[in-house]
């Protein structure tokens, strides 16, 4: 069940309607993203830090918060630059970010609302700074793409672990999951 990050990126771009116009809009505001990235990181980690479980994860290692803050700033700015026009390098980096979330235990139940908080705060800055509404819309779409990578990492890692431990085929696993939904 190995993920092809570039193919996944293309599929999700189509699903959320991330367009060339969105890319152009984001690129045009790359400098602005540098100005507000640290503030957005503060909102993100303040939100996550209010949850006791997340606060424990965030503070589990000396220097983790500083590292995460810097990583967030880089991630935030990359949404505006697209690194390689939102292609292979961007997709592979987003996939690695998803895997890191799995590795350190930051689950979708934490990331989804935290991402929503960032989208909301960025939206406020878009308005306050007199930026076009199309910027807020483009940012919402690219955030949803990035979020899809994180959620897919959980799916892929979980499925791979089950297949490895049980020796099941991918087809059997998918059938069991599909049928298992009816038991919940």
Secondary structure, 3 states (H helix, E strand, C coil): CCCCHHHHHHHHHHHHCCCHHHHHHHHHCHHHHHHHHHHHHHHHHHHHHCCHHHHHHHCCCCCHHHHHHHHHHHHHHHHHHHHHHCCHHHHHHHHHHHHHHHHHCCCHHHHHHHHHHHHHHHHHHHHHCCCCHHHHHHHHHHHHHHHHHHHHHHHHHHHHHHHHHHCCCHHHHHHHHHHHHHHC
